[in-house]
Amino acid sequence: PPEEAEDASEPTKRDRSHLESTLKLNEDKPADDFSGVLQRLRKIYHSSIKPLEQSYRYNELRQHEITDGEITSKPMVLFLGPWSVGKSSMINYLLGLDDTPYQLYTGAEPTTSEFTVIMHGPKLKTIEGIVMAADSARSFSPLEKFGQNFLEKLIGIEVPHKLLERVTFVDTPGIIENRKQQERGYPFNDVCQWFIDRADLIFVVFDPTKLDVGLELEMLFRQLKGRESQIRIILNKADSLATQELMRVYGALFWSLAPLINVTEPPRVYVSSFWPQEYQPDTHKDLFLKEEISLLEDLNQVIENRMENKIAFIRQHAIRVRIHALLVDRYLQTYKDKMTFFSDGELVFRDIVEDPDKFFIFKSILAKTNVSKFDLPNREAYKDFFGINPITSFKLLSQQCSYMGGCFLEKIEKAITRELPDLLGSIGLGKKPNILSCDITGCGETPKNRYRKP
C-alpha cells in the first residue's frame, strides 16, 4: 500500500525491499516436502536411539528427551541478551510488525518478562504457556517440567506472516545483572539451556552504549558452549555512536567474550541498527545495511538447511547417548569386578564414583574408537546421576541384545555411522525428497513377525 505523507516530526522509515528479497518473502514457491525424510528420521530415532536412551536414563543426565513434535518442528531462532538492547524491536522489524496490533512491547524499562514464542498461525492470537505445554503436537510440551511458575511466564503469539511459515522466533526476558535466579521463581538458567539446546540460530544482542558483561551474562556464555556455530553476536543500535566510539566498543566486546568462547573460529558479529527508523545522519549507513543483509542471508541459510540441521542434531544427540551408555556400562563393569561376596556394595560404588580416574573409567571410553574427549560429560554429573539412579538398576550393554532386535549398541552405532549420514546424503544430492517416499522405503510398515503362521 502507498505510504501516506508523513508529518515532518515523524521519523522517516527505512526501505524494506532488501528484507523481502533476501528472505524471499514474495516468492510463492511451495515449501519443500520433507515428510518422507522426517518419517525416516523418526523411525531411526525410535528404533535405534531411543531404546538405549531410555535403558540408561540419559534424560536424567542432560534433561533432554526428544519428542516427535521436536523432530518435525520448524527451525527456531533464539534472541538472548541483556534487557533493553532491542531484541523485541528487532523481531518487530524483521516481521514488519511496527505500528500494527501484532507488535511486541518495547521500551527502555525491562519490558519482556516472558519467554515469547512467535509462530505462524492463520490469524493473530495469543496462546497461554499452559496450553502450549499441554499440546504434545507442538515441540514445547517438555517445558512442563519447569513447573507452573514458569508456564505463566511462557506465551505464544501466532501471526499470519510468510517468514513464520518457515521459522519460529523466541524472545527471552532480558538478562538482568544482579538479579538472583530465585527472584524469578523458576529455574531461569535451565529454561535458557532448554531453548539453547534446541535453537538453530542464537542471536546474542548487545547495546553498544551500555556494554557490561556481568556475571549472569558470563553464566550464559558458559551455557552456550558447544553451540558456537549457532551463535551470532549483534551489536545493535550501532548508529547511536560515533564511529571511533563504535570501534572501541567492538574491541571491548571481543575482549570480554574472549575467555568465554575458546574456539578457533571467532563468532560472527553483526554491527547495525535493527529497527525501522532511518539511520542517524553521518553514520556508516552503507556498512549497516550490508551487515543487515548478511544477517538476513544467515537466517535464510538456516531455513534452507533445516533438514540437514535436524539430522545433524539427532546425530549429535545419538553420539551423546552412546557415550553415556558406554560410561554407565563401564561404571557397572568396574563395580561388578570389584564386588566380592563380603563387600558392601554401597561403599564399593561410592569409591568408584568419587574417583573414576583411579579405575580408568573415562580413559577406557576414550580408548574406544570414535569417542572425542570434547563429547565426554563431566565427572561431577555422574555423581548426581548415580545419586538418583542406583548402579544396580542398570544392565550391561552386552546383555542389551535380543534375538530379533539385535544389540542396542550396534543399532545406535549403525545409526551414527551409516543411517543418519545416508539420510543426509539423500537430501544433499539435490534429489527430490519425495523419491524417499514410504512406497519405496517401506518406512511406515509395521514389522512382520516371521514366526507367526499366516
Beta strands, then each sheet from edge to edge (+ up, - down):
strand 1: 76-80
strand 2: 115-120
strand 3: 125-128
strand 4: 154-159
strand 5: 168-171
strand 6: 201-206
strand 7: 231-235
strand 8: 268-271
strand 9: 401-402
strand 10: 406-407
sheet 1: 3+ 4- 2- 5+ 1+ 6+ 7+ 8+
sheet 2: 9+ 10-
end
